[in-house]
Each structure stands twice: as C-alpha cells, then as structure tokens.
Amino acid sequence: MEKIVAQGLLYDFYGELLTEHQRRVYEDVVFNDMSLSEIAEEQGISRQGVHDLVKRCDKILSGYEEKLKLVEKFNQTKKMVEEIKELAGQYKKDGDRSLIDRIEAISEEIGKL
C-alpha cells in the first residue's frame, strides 16, 4: 500500500513529464489496478513490455524527485501546516503569546522551501 501511495504522489508531481503512452499504461497499473496481462492485451504489447514500461516509469519519476525534491518539500510543508494548526488551536485556548512566535518561525521556514 505504501508503494502505491508513493507512486501516486510521484505521478501527481511529475506524471506530465511522461509520454502519453507511458502515462496511460502507468495509470492503468497504479490507479486502475489493472493486471499486466489486461493492459498488454489492451495496448497490443507483451506482458513483459508492460512490466518493463512500469519499472522504467518508476525510475524516471524517482529520478525527477531525486533532482527536484518536490514531493519531499510538499511533505515538509504539509507537516509544518499541521503544526501551525495545532499551535493556533493552543493559542486560542491558552492565549500564550510565545505560540505566535513559533507560528511565525514555521511560516518563515515554509517560505524558504
């Protein structure tokens, strides 16, 4: 399951950089949960060809992430936003001014990503 989530995130960020054929096959495997045999029959290629194409797409997408780190930055930002939400809730509850300072510091970190 974790692999599928990772593949989905990579595809969301970098999928447009794949060819139309690669996107179609990759979407069928990852999102439509089709078997390699089903896709091979539909696309008119061998099952091994589908397998190789999916592996190549995984490698391409991972390569983009290694260079650009967009998914990593997205996940960092998401965590920081959650922390800001928690701190804002605490501030509403307690009125502790130091929480505002922490919120501002996190906001600056997000701006640097």
Secondary structure, DSSP 8 states (H G I E B T S, - for coil): -HHHHHHHHHHHHHGGGS-HHHHHHHHHHHTS---HHHHHHHHTS-HHHHHHHHHHHHHHHHHHHHHH-HHHHHHHHHHHHHHHHHHHHHHHHH--HHHHHHHHHHHHHHHH-
